[in-house]
Amino acid sequence: MIKKGSWVQIKKIILNPEQRANNLPEATKKVPLLLWVKGTLLTDAEIGDVVEIKTITGRIEAGELIEVNPSYLHNYGKYMPEIQEIDRIVKSTLFGDDYYE
């Protein structure tokens, strides 16, 4: 049992495939548009239950409970040397050419 007040993530369907725009790529049109959102569980529940949560911004959302204590797993992609060069240029411009010395 997952207790009321737990930090959780839900998933819900925003648009079914037949509701999606016609100008989307064929592979995209075949699947529903999904929303994943995190918030505080408003009632005791189990994974897979349809629940309501309160988001950090105060919205109430309903959807399928998929995870307890979800983490943030985003990143900025693989290393690209061009980004390091942009960093060097920006910091040299802001702080002077001797910033890295």
MODELLER restraints for C-alpha pairs under 7 A, 6 or more apart:
rsr = mdl.restraints
at = mdl.atoms
rsr.add(forms.Gaussian(group=physical.xy_distance, feature=features.Distance(at['CA:1:A'], at['CA:44:A']), mean=6.66, stdev=0.5))
rsr.add(forms.Gaussian(group=physical.xy_distance, feature=features.Distance(at['CA:1:A'], at['CA:45:A']), mean=5.87, stdev=0.5))
rsr.add(forms.Gaussian(group=physical.xy_distance, feature=features.Distance(at['CA:1:A'], at['CA:46:A']), mean=5.50, stdev=0.5))
rsr.add(forms.Gaussian(group=physical.xy_distance, feature=features.Distance(at['CA:2:A'], at['CA:44:A']), mean=5.55, stdev=0.5))
rsr.add(forms.Gaussian(group=physical.xy_distance, feature=features.Distance(at['CA:2:A'], at['CA:45:A']), mean=5.25, stdev=0.5))
rsr.add(forms.Gaussian(group=physical.xy_distance, feature=features.Distance(at['CA:2:A'], at['CA:46:A']), mean=5.79, stdev=0.5))
rsr.add(forms.Gaussian(group=physical.xy_distance, feature=features.Distance(at['CA:3:A'], at['CA:43:A']), mean=6.92, stdev=0.5))
rsr.add(forms.Gaussian(group=physical.xy_distance, feature=features.Distance(at['CA:3:A'], at['CA:44:A']), mean=4.53, stdev=0.5))
rsr.add(forms.Gaussian(group=physical.xy_distance, feature=features.Distance(at['CA:3:A'], at['CA:45:A']), mean=6.73, stdev=0.5))
rsr.add(forms.Gaussian(group=physical.xy_distance, feature=features.Distance(at['CA:4:A'], at['CA:41:A']), mean=5.13, stdev=0.5))
rsr.add(forms.Gaussian(group=physical.xy_distance, feature=features.Distance(at['CA:4:A'], at['CA:42:A']), mean=5.24, stdev=0.5))
rsr.add(forms.Gaussian(group=physical.xy_distance, feature=features.Distance(at['CA:4:A'], at['CA:43:A']), mean=4.50, stdev=0.5))
rsr.add(forms.Gaussian(group=physical.xy_distance, feature=features.Distance(at['CA:4:A'], at['CA:44:A']), mean=4.64, stdev=0.5))
rsr.add(forms.Gaussian(group=physical.xy_distance, feature=features.Distance(at['CA:5:A'], at['CA:40:A']), mean=5.21, stdev=0.5))
rsr.add(forms.Gaussian(group=physical.xy_distance, feature=features.Distance(at['CA:5:A'], at['CA:41:A']), mean=4.97, stdev=0.5))
rsr.add(forms.Gaussian(group=physical.xy_distance, feature=features.Distance(at['CA:5:A'], at['CA:42:A']), mean=6.14, stdev=0.5))
rsr.add(forms.Gaussian(group=physical.xy_distance, feature=features.Distance(at['CA:6:A'], at['CA:40:A']), mean=5.51, stdev=0.5))
rsr.add(forms.Gaussian(group=physical.xy_distance, feature=features.Distance(at['CA:6:A'], at['CA:41:A']), mean=5.41, stdev=0.5))
rsr.add(forms.Gaussian(group=physical.xy_distance, feature=features.Distance(at['CA:7:A'], at['CA:39:A']), mean=5.63, stdev=0.5))
rsr.add(forms.Gaussian(group=physical.xy_distance, feature=features.Distance(at['CA:7:A'], at['CA:40:A']), mean=4.76, stdev=0.5))
rsr.add(forms.Gaussian(group=physical.xy_distance, feature=features.Distance(at['CA:7:A'], at['CA:41:A']), mean=6.42, stdev=0.5))
rsr.add(forms.Gaussian(group=physical.xy_distance, feature=features.Distance(at['CA:7:A'], at['CA:68:A']), mean=6.14, stdev=0.5))
rsr.add(forms.Gaussian(group=physical.xy_distance, feature=features.Distance(at['CA:7:A'], at['CA:69:A']), mean=5.20, stdev=0.5))
rsr.add(forms.Gaussian(group=physical.xy_distance, feature=features.Distance(at['CA:8:A'], at['CA:38:A']), mean=5.58, stdev=0.5))
rsr.add(forms.Gaussian(group=physical.xy_distance, feature=features.Distance(at['CA:8:A'], at['CA:39:A']), mean=5.61, stdev=0.5))
rsr.add(forms.Gaussian(group=physical.xy_distance, feature=features.Distance(at['CA:8:A'], at['CA:40:A']), mean=6.13, stdev=0.5))
rsr.add(forms.Gaussian(group=physical.xy_distance, feature=features.Distance(at['CA:8:A'], at['CA:41:A']), mean=6.40, stdev=0.5))
rsr.add(forms.Gaussian(group=physical.xy_distance, feature=features.Distance(at['CA:8:A'], at['CA:67:A']), mean=5.59, stdev=0.5))
rsr.add(forms.Gaussian(group=physical.xy_distance, feature=features.Distance(at['CA:8:A'], at['CA:68:A']), mean=4.42, stdev=0.5))
rsr.add(forms.Gaussian(group=physical.xy_distance, feature=features.Distance(at['CA:8:A'], at['CA:69:A']), mean=5.42, stdev=0.5))
rsr.add(forms.Gaussian(group=physical.xy_distance, feature=features.Distance(at['CA:8:A'], at['CA:70:A']), mean=6.19, stdev=0.5))
rsr.add(forms.Gaussian(group=physical.xy_distance, feature=features.Distance(at['CA:9:A'], at['CA:36:A']), mean=6.75, stdev=0.5))
rsr.add(forms.Gaussian(group=physical.xy_distance, feature=features.Distance(at['CA:9:A'], at['CA:37:A']), mean=5.53, stdev=0.5))
rsr.add(forms.Gaussian(group=physical.xy_distance, feature=features.Distance(at['CA:9:A'], at['CA:38:A']), mean=4.23, stdev=0.5))
rsr.add(forms.Gaussian(group=physical.xy_distance, feature=features.Distance(at['CA:9:A'], at['CA:39:A']), mean=6.42, stdev=0.5))
rsr.add(forms.Gaussian(group=physical.xy_distance, feature=features.Distance(at['CA:9:A'], at['CA:65:A']), mean=6.19, stdev=0.5))
rsr.add(forms.Gaussian(group=physical.xy_distance, feature=features.Distance(at['CA:9:A'], at['CA:66:A']), mean=5.86, stdev=0.5))
rsr.add(forms.Gaussian(group=physical.xy_distance, feature=features.Distance(at['CA:9:A'], at['CA:67:A']), mean=5.17, stdev=0.5))
rsr.add(forms.Gaussian(group=physical.xy_distance, feature=features.Distance(at['CA:9:A'], at['CA:68:A']), mean=6.51, stdev=0.5))
rsr.add(forms.Gaussian(group=physical.xy_distance, feature=features.Distance(at['CA:9:A'], at['CA:70:A']), mean=6.34, stdev=0.5))
rsr.add(forms.Gaussian(group=physical.xy_distance, feature=features.Distance(at['CA:10:A'], at['CA:36:A']), mean=5.66, stdev=0.5))
rsr.add(forms.Gaussian(group=physical.xy_distance, feature=features.Distance(at['CA:10:A'], at['CA:37:A']), mean=5.54, stdev=0.5))
rsr.add(forms.Gaussian(group=physical.xy_distance, feature=features.Distance(at['CA:10:A'], at['CA:38:A']), mean=6.39, stdev=0.5))
rsr.add(forms.Gaussian(group=physical.xy_distance, feature=features.Distance(at['CA:10:A'], at['CA:63:A']), mean=5.36, stdev=0.5))
rsr.add(forms.Gaussian(group=physical.xy_distance, feature=features.Distance(at['CA:10:A'], at['CA:64:A']), mean=5.17, stdev=0.5))
rsr.add(forms.Gaussian(group=physical.xy_distance, feature=features.Distance(at['CA:10:A'], at['CA:65:A']), mean=4.50, stdev=0.5))
rsr.add(forms.Gaussian(group=physical.xy_distance, feature=features.Distance(at['CA:10:A'], at['CA:66:A']), mean=5.40, stdev=0.5))
rsr.add(forms.Gaussian(group=physical.xy_distance, feature=features.Distance(at['CA:11:A'], at['CA:34:A']), mean=6.84, stdev=0.5))
rsr.add(forms.Gaussian(group=physical.xy_distance, feature=features.Distance(at['CA:11:A'], at['CA:35:A']), mean=5.60, stdev=0.5))
rsr.add(forms.Gaussian(group=physical.xy_distance, feature=features.Distance(at['CA:11:A'], at['CA:36:A']), mean=4.53, stdev=0.5))
rsr.add(forms.Gaussian(group=physical.xy_distance, feature=features.Distance(at['CA:11:A'], at['CA:37:A']), mean=6.64, stdev=0.5))
rsr.add(forms.Gaussian(group=physical.xy_distance, feature=features.Distance(at['CA:11:A'], at['CA:63:A']), mean=5.31, stdev=0.5))
rsr.add(forms.Gaussian(group=physical.xy_distance, feature=features.Distance(at['CA:11:A'], at['CA:64:A']), mean=5.19, stdev=0.5))
rsr.add(forms.Gaussian(group=physical.xy_distance, feature=features.Distance(at['CA:11:A'], at['CA:65:A']), mean=6.67, stdev=0.5))
rsr.add(forms.Gaussian(group=physical.xy_distance, feature=features.Distance(at['CA:11:A'], at['CA:66:A']), mean=6.70, stdev=0.5))
rsr.add(forms.Gaussian(group=physical.xy_distance, feature=features.Distance(at['CA:12:A'], at['CA:34:A']), mean=5.75, stdev=0.5))
rsr.add(forms.Gaussian(group=physical.xy_distance, feature=features.Distance(at['CA:12:A'], at['CA:35:A']), mean=5.36, stdev=0.5))
rsr.add(forms.Gaussian(group=physical.xy_distance, feature=features.Distance(at['CA:12:A'], at['CA:36:A']), mean=6.69, stdev=0.5))
rsr.add(forms.Gaussian(group=physical.xy_distance, feature=features.Distance(at['CA:12:A'], at['CA:63:A']), mean=4.72, stdev=0.5))
rsr.add(forms.Gaussian(group=physical.xy_distance, feature=features.Distance(at['CA:12:A'], at['CA:64:A']), mean=6.23, stdev=0.5))
rsr.add(forms.Gaussian(group=physical.xy_distance, feature=features.Distance(at['CA:13:A'], at['CA:32:A']), mean=6.43, stdev=0.5))
rsr.add(forms.Gaussian(group=physical.xy_distance, feature=features.Distance(at['CA:13:A'], at['CA:33:A']), mean=5.97, stdev=0.5))
rsr.add(forms.Gaussian(group=physical.xy_distance, feature=features.Distance(at['CA:13:A'], at['CA:34:A']), mean=4.64, stdev=0.5))
rsr.add(forms.Gaussian(group=physical.xy_distance, feature=features.Distance(at['CA:13:A'], at['CA:35:A']), mean=6.32, stdev=0.5))
rsr.add(forms.Gaussian(group=physical.xy_distance, feature=features.Distance(at['CA:14:A'], at['CA:33:A']), mean=5.45, stdev=0.5))
rsr.add(forms.Gaussian(group=physical.xy_distance, feature=features.Distance(at['CA:14:A'], at['CA:34:A']), mean=5.56, stdev=0.5))
rsr.add(forms.Gaussian(group=physical.xy_distance, feature=features.Distance(at['CA:14:A'], at['CA:35:A']), mean=6.51, stdev=0.5))
rsr.add(forms.Gaussian(group=physical.xy_distance, feature=features.Distance(at['CA:15:A'], at['CA:32:A']), mean=5.59, stdev=0.5))
rsr.add(forms.Gaussian(group=physical.xy_distance, feature=features.Distance(at['CA:15:A'], at['CA:33:A']), mean=5.05, stdev=0.5))
rsr.add(forms.Gaussian(group=physical.xy_distance, feature=features.Distance(at['CA:16:A'], at['CA:32:A']), mean=4.50, stdev=0.5))
rsr.add(forms.Gaussian(group=physical.xy_distance, feature=features.Distance(at['CA:16:A'], at['CA:33:A']), mean=6.56, stdev=0.5))
rsr.add(forms.Gaussian(group=physical.xy_distance, feature=features.Distance(at['CA:17:A'], at['CA:29:A']), mean=5.68, stdev=0.5))
rsr.add(forms.Gaussian(group=physical.xy_distance, feature=features.Distance(at['CA:17:A'], at['CA:30:A']), mean=5.36, stdev=0.5))
rsr.add(forms.Gaussian(group=physical.xy_distance, feature=features.Distance(at['CA:17:A'], at['CA:31:A']), mean=5.24, stdev=0.5))
rsr.add(forms.Gaussian(group=physical.xy_distance, feature=features.Distance(at['CA:17:A'], at['CA:32:A']), mean=4.83, stdev=0.5))
rsr.add(forms.Gaussian(group=physical.xy_distance, feature=features.Distance(at['CA:20:A'], at['CA:29:A']), mean=6.10, stdev=0.5))
rsr.add(forms.Gaussian(group=physical.xy_distance, feature=features.Distance(at['CA:38:A'], at['CA:55:A']), mean=6.21, stdev=0.5))
rsr.add(forms.Gaussian(group=physical.xy_distance, feature=features.Distance(at['CA:39:A'], at['CA:53:A']), mean=5.42, stdev=0.5))
rsr.add(forms.Gaussian(group=physical.xy_distance, feature=features.Distance(at['CA:39:A'], at['CA:54:A']), mean=5.17, stdev=0.5))
rsr.add(forms.Gaussian(group=physical.xy_distance, feature=features.Distance(at['CA:39:A'], at['CA:55:A']), mean=4.15, stdev=0.5))
rsr.add(forms.Gaussian(group=physical.xy_distance, feature=features.Distance(at['CA:39:A'], at['CA:56:A']), mean=6.11, stdev=0.5))
rsr.add(forms.Gaussian(group=physical.xy_distance, feature=features.Distance(at['CA:40:A'], at['CA:53:A']), mean=5.15, stdev=0.5))
rsr.add(forms.Gaussian(group=physical.xy_distance, feature=features.Distance(at['CA:40:A'], at['CA:54:A']), mean=5.15, stdev=0.5))
rsr.add(forms.Gaussian(group=physical.xy_distance, feature=features.Distance(at['CA:40:A'], at['CA:55:A']), mean=6.40, stdev=0.5))
rsr.add(forms.Gaussian(group=physical.xy_distance, feature=features.Distance(at['CA:41:A'], at['CA:52:A']), mean=6.43, stdev=0.5))
rsr.add(forms.Gaussian(group=physical.xy_distance, feature=features.Distance(at['CA:41:A'], at['CA:53:A']), mean=4.60, stdev=0.5))
rsr.add(forms.Gaussian(group=physical.xy_distance, feature=features.Distance(at['CA:41:A'], at['CA:54:A']), mean=6.75, stdev=0.5))
rsr.add(forms.Gaussian(group=physical.xy_distance, feature=features.Distance(at['CA:42:A'], at['CA:52:A']), mean=5.85, stdev=0.5))
rsr.add(forms.Gaussian(group=physical.xy_distance, feature=features.Distance(at['CA:42:A'], at['CA:53:A']), mean=5.39, stdev=0.5))
rsr.add(forms.Gaussian(group=physical.xy_distance, feature=features.Distance(at['CA:42:A'], at['CA:54:A']), mean=6.97, stdev=0.5))
rsr.add(forms.Gaussian(group=physical.xy_distance, feature=features.Distance(at['CA:47:A'], at['CA:65:A']), mean=5.18, stdev=0.5))
rsr.add(forms.Gaussian(group=physical.xy_distance, feature=features.Distance(at['CA:47:A'], at['CA:66:A']), mean=5.58, stdev=0.5))
rsr.add(forms.Gaussian(group=physical.xy_distance, feature=features.Distance(at['CA:47:A'], at['CA:67:A']), mean=6.87, stdev=0.5))
rsr.add(forms.Gaussian(group=physical.xy_distance, feature=features.Distance(at['CA:48:A'], at['CA:64:A']), mean=5.54, stdev=0.5))
rsr.add(forms.Gaussian(group=physical.xy_distance, feature=features.Distance(at['CA:48:A'], at['CA:65:A']), mean=5.15, stdev=0.5))
rsr.add(forms.Gaussian(group=physical.xy_distance, feature=features.Distance(at['CA:48:A'], at['CA:66:A']), mean=6.10, stdev=0.5))
rsr.add(forms.Gaussian(group=physical.xy_distance, feature=features.Distance(at['CA:49:A'], at['CA:64:A']), mean=5.54, stdev=0.5))
rsr.add(forms.Gaussian(group=physical.xy_distance, feature=features.Distance(at['CA:49:A'], at['CA:65:A']), mean=5.59, stdev=0.5))
rsr.add(forms.Gaussian(group=physical.xy_distance, feature=features.Distance(at['CA:50:A'], at['CA:62:A']), mean=6.80, stdev=0.5))
rsr.add(forms.Gaussian(group=physical.xy_distance, feature=features.Distance(at['CA:50:A'], at['CA:63:A']), mean=5.12, stdev=0.5))
rsr.add(forms.Gaussian(group=physical.xy_distance, feature=features.Distance(at['CA:50:A'], at['CA:64:A']), mean=4.38, stdev=0.5))
rsr.add(forms.Gaussian(group=physical.xy_distance, feature=features.Distance(at['CA:50:A'], at['CA:65:A']), mean=6.12, stdev=0.5))
rsr.add(forms.Gaussian(group=physical.xy_distance, feature=features.Distance(at['CA:51:A'], at['CA:62:A']), mean=5.44, stdev=0.5))
rsr.add(forms.Gaussian(group=physical.xy_distance, feature=features.Distance(at['CA:51:A'], at['CA:63:A']), mean=5.65, stdev=0.5))
rsr.add(forms.Gaussian(group=physical.xy_distance, feature=features.Distance(at['CA:51:A'], at['CA:64:A']), mean=6.26, stdev=0.5))
rsr.add(forms.Gaussian(group=physical.xy_distance, feature=features.Distance(at['CA:51:A'], at['CA:65:A']), mean=6.34, stdev=0.5))
rsr.add(forms.Gaussian(group=physical.xy_distance, feature=features.Distance(at['CA:52:A'], at['CA:60:A']), mean=6.56, stdev=0.5))
rsr.add(forms.Gaussian(group=physical.xy_distance, feature=features.Distance(at['CA:52:A'], at['CA:61:A']), mean=5.54, stdev=0.5))
rsr.add(forms.Gaussian(group=physical.xy_distance, feature=features.Distance(at['CA:52:A'], at['CA:62:A']), mean=4.27, stdev=0.5))
rsr.add(forms.Gaussian(group=physical.xy_distance, feature=features.Distance(at['CA:52:A'], at['CA:63:A']), mean=6.67, stdev=0.5))
rsr.add(forms.Gaussian(group=physical.xy_distance, feature=features.Distance(at['CA:53:A'], at['CA:60:A']), mean=5.63, stdev=0.5))
rsr.add(forms.Gaussian(group=physical.xy_distance, feature=features.Distance(at['CA:53:A'], at['CA:61:A']), mean=5.47, stdev=0.5))
rsr.add(forms.Gaussian(group=physical.xy_distance, feature=features.Distance(at['CA:53:A'], at['CA:62:A']), mean=6.37, stdev=0.5))
rsr.add(forms.Gaussian(group=physical.xy_distance, feature=features.Distance(at['CA:54:A'], at['CA:60:A']), mean=4.62, stdev=0.5))
rsr.add(forms.Gaussian(group=physical.xy_distance, feature=features.Distance(at['CA:54:A'], at['CA:61:A']), mean=6.50, stdev=0.5))
rsr.add(forms.Gaussian(group=physical.xy_distance, feature=features.Distance(at['CA:92:A'], at['CA:99:A']), mean=6.07, stdev=0.5))
